[in-house]
Amino acid sequence: MKSIKQLPKIDGDLGWYLSSPNYGIKIGKALKGIQYADIAIIGAGYTGLSTAHRLKELYPNKTIAVIEALEVGQGTSGRNAGFIIDLPHNLDANDNNIEDDLQLYHLNNFSINRLNTFRQQFNIDCLWHHAGKYMVANETSNLRGLDAFEVVLKKCKFDFERIKRKELSQRLGTEFYQEGIYTPGNILMNPSALIRGIGIGLQNEINIYSNSPVINIEYGDEHQIHTIGGTLKAKTLVQTINSFTEEFGLLKNKLAPVFTYGSLTNPLPQHHIDKYFRDVKPWGLTSAHPAGTTVRYTSDNRILVRNIIDFNASLHSTEQQRDFAWKQHRKSFIARFPFLQDIDFQYTWGGMLCMTLNHNSIFEKVSDNIYMVCGCNGVGVAKGTYLGYYMAEMIYGNNSKELEFIQKTSHVSWVPPEPFRSFGAKYKINKEQLTAGNDI
Ligand SMILES: Cc1cc2nc3c(=O)[nH]c(=O)nc-3n(C[C@H](O)[C@H](O)[C@H](O)COP(=O)(O)OP(=O)(O)OC[C@H]3O[C@@H](n4cnc5c(N)ncnc54)[C@H](O)[C@@H]3O)c2cc1C
């Protein structure tokens, strides 16, 4: 029997979850007593629910169950910045990657369409907005990041606009940025509202066990998945537990659990909107520097700030880390919006990016009746959605060129064991954050 030592925690005030239009609606119930399923999925994030939905389409007569440690929408899938990114995230100016970039673009758009179908089918109010995305730089040295991005956008023939400070400040309502690139395909939304809406929509067809942390597990012909007071027995198991995967004993030295933090204001008062954002449409931006700040002006007139990266082998963030992040968020916010000094952050939280060294994901058949998907590398809304779909296809035995591409590109590099992993990761993260300059 494998016992699970580190369990998911809440890590602060979860802004998207607490401000979600579907907040308070109960999704699923706790796992109690002995229950059965044909296929059990652990983890109710974008990857887990996407897997569950496709499995139910393929196997309408089988019982599919999803077990989640927290409420649906409280895990990392509900803590992110709310970008469903259409373009490959780690675009670089490497000729050899163009074909792969086009394939990733195709898969990301598949996820956008799929999530949009869920939104319409389940009538989900998640502030879905086809807003596009800005990539921006304040520091002259970080304009290099924009140049490299532009090279690949041109090679792949993706639509984009390169925008200088004056025009950018009119569009964003801040004069902070020197230059940016706008790409039109990205979606912005409240990620907790969307994943919760999917959970609400699926719970009639799929047994969702929420608030049910798996504390130990017995693998076998029939797996026994134990929570406090409950056991789920299932012939087939899919693990979609992100950075917690190594806790379950079937994967070792492949993941780097990297924390990052978000802060969200309440909706801005009307007089501020009228004065500073009168002609500004909701927007989202990421930085041209990998350690730079993500910012959003949301459809309900809030400001989101995300930055600071920590390596936490414990899989939790501390109050001191969240306080440090809040202080940096404040500085970044005031630097961009000096006229909003009177606006406080209502929520500050942390969440984990499940990174791998070579940015590939783990998409594996571990044995005849165990499957695993993780390592979405900070873009899991789109990636987890398509990986979950194609994991279900693989289990069912369907083949496609998309599945072959995913299998071909899912070979992750080895990371050294502790304490070398933490030492190396912290050194790399500190170096990255120092070079971001004013873009933090
Ligand atoms: C601050 C921040 C900003 C981000 N911004 C973006 C963004 O804008 N766009 C984007 O695409 N991605 C973004 N990401 C990354 C994205 O959130 C992840 O890639 C995504 O959530 C991965 O989805 P998942 O379903 O694989 O994992 P998760 O969402 O982590 O789901 C795994 C689930 O497993 C559950 N679990 C773990 N252990 C157990 C256990 N023992 N028992 C039962 N359940 C368990 C967890 O509670 C969790 O809900 C961001 C992440 C952070 C932290």
PDBQT file of the ligand as one rigid body, heavy atoms in Angstrom, charges set to zero:
ROOT
HETATM    1  C1  LIG A 501      -0.855  31.453 -10.602  1.00  0.00    +0.000 C 
HETATM    2  C2  LIG A 501      -0.917  30.551 -11.823  1.00  0.00    +0.000 A 
HETATM    3  C3  LIG A 501      -1.211  31.090 -13.065  1.00  0.00    +0.000 A 
HETATM    4  C4  LIG A 501      -1.351  30.246 -14.181  1.00  0.00    +0.000 A 
HETATM    5  N1  LIG A 501      -1.811  30.775 -15.352  1.00  0.00    +0.000 NA
HETATM    6  C5  LIG A 501      -2.176  29.954 -16.367  1.00  0.00    +0.000 A 
HETATM    7  C6  LIG A 501      -2.876  30.470 -17.486  1.00  0.00    +0.000 A 
HETATM    8  O1  LIG A 501      -3.207  31.652 -17.553  1.00  0.00    +0.000 OA
HETATM    9  N2  LIG A 501      -3.213  29.601 -18.483  1.00  0.00    +0.000 N 
HETATM   10  C7  LIG A 501      -2.899  28.251 -18.410  1.00  0.00    +0.000 A 
HETATM   11  O2  LIG A 501      -3.205  27.519 -19.351  1.00  0.00    +0.000 OA
HETATM   12  N3  LIG A 501      -2.286  27.743 -17.321  1.00  0.00    +0.000 NA
HETATM   13  C8  LIG A 501      -1.931  28.545 -16.291  1.00  0.00    +0.000 A 
HETATM   14  N4  LIG A 501      -1.371  28.016 -15.161  1.00  0.00    +0.000 N 
HETATM   15  C9  LIG A 501      -1.129  26.553 -15.097  1.00  0.00    +0.000 C 
HETATM   16  C10 LIG A 501      -2.423  25.747 -14.984  1.00  0.00    +0.000 C 
HETATM   17  O3  LIG A 501      -3.200  26.194 -13.912  1.00  0.00    +0.000 OA
HETATM   18  C11 LIG A 501      -2.079  24.269 -14.812  1.00  0.00    +0.000 C 
HETATM   19  O4  LIG A 501      -1.248  23.873 -15.882  1.00  0.00    +0.000 OA
HETATM   20  C12 LIG A 501      -3.348  23.433 -14.790  1.00  0.00    +0.000 C 
HETATM   21  O5  LIG A 501      -4.116  23.729 -13.669  1.00  0.00    +0.000 OA
HETATM   22  C13 LIG A 501      -3.030  21.938 -14.820  1.00  0.00    +0.000 C 
HETATM   23  O6  LIG A 501      -4.278  21.261 -14.786  1.00  0.00    +0.000 OA
HETATM   24  P1  LIG A 501      -4.371  19.790 -14.240  1.00  0.00    +0.000 P 
HETATM   25  O7  LIG A 501      -5.782  19.378 -14.323  1.00  0.00    +0.000 OA
HETATM   26  O8  LIG A 501      -3.358  18.949 -14.937  1.00  0.00    +0.000 OA
HETATM   27  O9  LIG A 501      -3.877  19.886 -12.724  1.00  0.00    +0.000 OA
HETATM   28  P2  LIG A 501      -4.623  20.573 -11.388  1.00  0.00    +0.000 P 
HETATM   29  O10 LIG A 501      -5.413  21.693 -11.879  1.00  0.00    +0.000 OA
HETATM   30  O11 LIG A 501      -3.528  20.784 -10.456  1.00  0.00    +0.000 OA
HETATM   31  O12 LIG A 501      -5.547  19.387 -10.981  1.00  0.00    +0.000 OA
HETATM   32  C14 LIG A 501      -5.052  18.285 -10.236  1.00  0.00    +0.000 C 
HETATM   33  C15 LIG A 501      -6.008  18.019  -9.113  1.00  0.00    +0.000 C 
HETATM   34  O13 LIG A 501      -5.557  16.868  -8.393  1.00  0.00    +0.000 OA
HETATM   35  C16 LIG A 501      -5.971  17.018  -7.068  1.00  0.00    +0.000 C 
HETATM   36  N5  LIG A 501      -5.182  16.122  -6.196  1.00  0.00    +0.000 N 
HETATM   37  C17 LIG A 501      -3.859  16.150  -5.952  1.00  0.00    +0.000 A 
HETATM   38  N6  LIG A 501      -3.531  15.226  -5.018  1.00  0.00    +0.000 NA
HETATM   39  C18 LIG A 501      -4.683  14.591  -4.692  1.00  0.00    +0.000 A 
HETATM   40  C19 LIG A 501      -5.004  13.557  -3.776  1.00  0.00    +0.000 A 
HETATM   41  N7  LIG A 501      -4.089  12.995  -2.961  1.00  0.00    +0.000 N 
HETATM   42  N8  LIG A 501      -6.299  13.137  -3.703  1.00  0.00    +0.000 NA
HETATM   43  C20 LIG A 501      -7.253  13.682  -4.505  1.00  0.00    +0.000 A 
HETATM   44  N9  LIG A 501      -7.002  14.704  -5.359  1.00  0.00    +0.000 NA
HETATM   45  C21 LIG A 501      -5.722  15.152  -5.452  1.00  0.00    +0.000 A 
HETATM   46  C22 LIG A 501      -5.691  18.497  -6.771  1.00  0.00    +0.000 C 
HETATM   47  O14 LIG A 501      -6.437  18.973  -5.679  1.00  0.00    +0.000 OA
HETATM   48  C23 LIG A 501      -6.078  19.161  -8.091  1.00  0.00    +0.000 C 
HETATM   49  O15 LIG A 501      -7.356  19.725  -8.081  1.00  0.00    +0.000 OA
HETATM   50  C24 LIG A 501      -1.144  28.839 -14.042  1.00  0.00    +0.000 A 
HETATM   51  C25 LIG A 501      -0.827  28.297 -12.793  1.00  0.00    +0.000 A 
HETATM   52  C26 LIG A 501      -0.701  29.134 -11.700  1.00  0.00    +0.000 A 
HETATM   53  C27 LIG A 501      -0.351  28.526 -10.375  1.00  0.00    +0.000 C 
ENDROOT
TORSDOF 0
